[in-house]
Amino acid sequence: MTFKYINILKILSASYILSFIFHNISNSYSIRISEYIFIVILLFFFYLKIKKKIDLEFTKIDYLFLMMPSLSLFLYVISNLNFSFLLGFIVITYLFLIYYIARNIIVIIGLDFFLKLIIILACISSFLGILGWALSQFEINNILSINSPYPFFIGKVSRASALFTTPSLLAITTIIGIYMLLIFFKENRNILFYIILLLLLLGLILTFSKSIILFLTFLVLLIYNKKNYFLLNFLIYLSIIFLIIFHSFFTSFLIIKNDRNNEWMTSNFIPQQSELVYGNENIKIIPTNYSYAKLKSIQIIKDNILTGIGYNQYKNSLPNEYDFLINKSPHSSYLGLFTEFGFLMIIFYIILLISVLYISLKTYNKTNNQIFILIYYFIFESLHTDIHTIKLIWIVFAITVYLYKNRLNTFNKTIF
């Protein structure tokens, strides 16, 4: 491929990934800037293919990713061409194409370019989140932070969100950025590495997101080494299990002291008619909206096991029983895919995650590259987040497959 076409691919790739910064900006149909840029990338790929300027590679691993859009197309056909299943097919196919095109572009322009883009995305997003939090400390209204009541805060109540719809999206982007930073600076961790790491960690902390707990498991896994003493490895495994259970429990339930004025306990956390799981004179344990979202999913699944109810239909299902969850997502990739696309879709998604984890572990055994840690994070984050809808995740999958196929341990790095 000529230098001109490579430069165009670099510009389009950079435009697409950095457009994630403006996640909260969309039109009335929820189509974001990144979607328009992706259409340009797709058309450019078609042009390169027609002109025989590019050889698109399709591997056995790609067939695993293709299972989900193939099933969504089948569901659309058997649903008598129901519009919600058509939307589902478009969305799932879009996610597959993000992975597939990103994997092919990485082969052409190099992995280090993509790593730098993700690090820059995380840095800008983190800076905007920190700026939003700082402005809120001076009571300056802004769109870079969320100032609704929350039990955890530093200074005045405020959570960094940058231009994302939620602080959790900023947290996930920052966590991915931290890991890409560790890969990029694997051999030479200079002063620039530590400045960027500090920026990303501060942005992550100021989100006060539940994802921070899973991030701690990420740190514990980084300590793990097969050559460590048995007792140390045992304590590492025990810590990981504890953090995962802690994350799941406190996502699903709140432990409230009765003698405190819990002004933050709004409908954002628990419904007004929430029932006690346990209570005594000192404390009470209350299920959160996350728990009710899962109960709602299970109730829908019982009547729609095979095909689900269609893409985006969860939000307005069962309005009488769960009126407080209207326009809310399932907050779980596993239950969300099961609810909207049926039994086979969740099986395919789990197979995909396990397969990506497997190849990431194979990469670790060959090169000591610990990208498997990030895949573990995605697997557990999927329990309480619709993480499969995050476009950056599918680019990480592309990077993981690329590392597996090439067994890379060092990269041709340049200065930012």
PyMOL commands that set and color helices and strands:
alter all, ss='L'
color gray80, all
select helices_A, chain A and resi 3-22+33-50+60-78+83-109+111-137+167-184+191-205+211-223+230-252+289-303+314-316+323-325+333-341+343-367+372-381+387-389+391-406
alter helices_A, ss='H'
color red, helices_A
select strands_A, chain A and resi 145-146+159-160+253-257+278-279+283-287
alter strands_A, ss='S'
color yellow, strands_A
deselect
rebuild
show_as cartoon
